[in-house]
Every structure is written in structure tokens, then in C-alpha cells.
Amino acid sequence: MAMKPNYNQQRAERDRLKRARKEEKAREQEDARARRRAEQDAPATSEPAATEEPQA
């Protein structure tokens, strides 16, 4: 015989998974935002050191 469905438990599990996905997505977006900011700040603060000496 099949088990009687426990709708409250199933809904709580779906909500938990949904919340975990949203938190992961928000974390990834924050990381991407931080990387973009770091890339924008890096060229302004450091100049490329072009110190090539000619070969004799």
C-alpha cells in the first residue's frame, strides 16, 4: 500500500530547496560583482611594467 502524502513536509522540503538555490545564486552574483569591481580597480591602481631591455 502506498504511503499517505504528507503535503506539509513536501512543501517544506520544496521551500527549503528553493531558498538554498536563491542563496547560492545570490552568493554567485555577489562574487561576480566583487570580481568586476576588482578588475575595474586593478587597471587604475597598477600600471603595467614594460621594462624590456634590448638584446645585444
N, C-alpha and C positions, 0 to 999 in steps of 0.2 A: 504494500500500500504506500502511496506517495505521502510525503510529509505535508502537513498543512503549512501554507506560506505564512511567513512572518513578515508582513509588509513594513512594520516599523523598523525592524532590523535591516531589511533590504534597503529601505530608503536611507537609513543612517549610513550604511556602507557606501551607497552611491554618493551621498553628500560628502562623506569623508574623502573618497577618491577625487571628487570634483574639486574640493578645497585643496587637496595635495597638488593636483595639476595646476591650479591657479597660482599657488605659492611657487611652484617650480618655474612657471612661465614668468612670474614677476621677478624671481631671482635671476633668470637668464636675461631679462630685459635690463635689469639694474647692472649686471656685469657688462653687457654690451654698451650701455650708456657710459659706464666708467672707462671702458676701453676707448670709446670715441673721444671722450674728454682728454684722456691721457695722450692720444695721438694728436689732438689739436694743440695741446700744451707743449708737447715734446719739440716740434719744429721751432716754436717761438723761443724756447729757452736754450736750446743747444744748436750750435752751428756745426755743420759737417767739417771735419778737419781734413783739408786737402793738402797734405804735406808730402807730395810725391817728389822725390829727388831724381834728377835726370841720371841715366846710366852713362858712365864714362867708358 
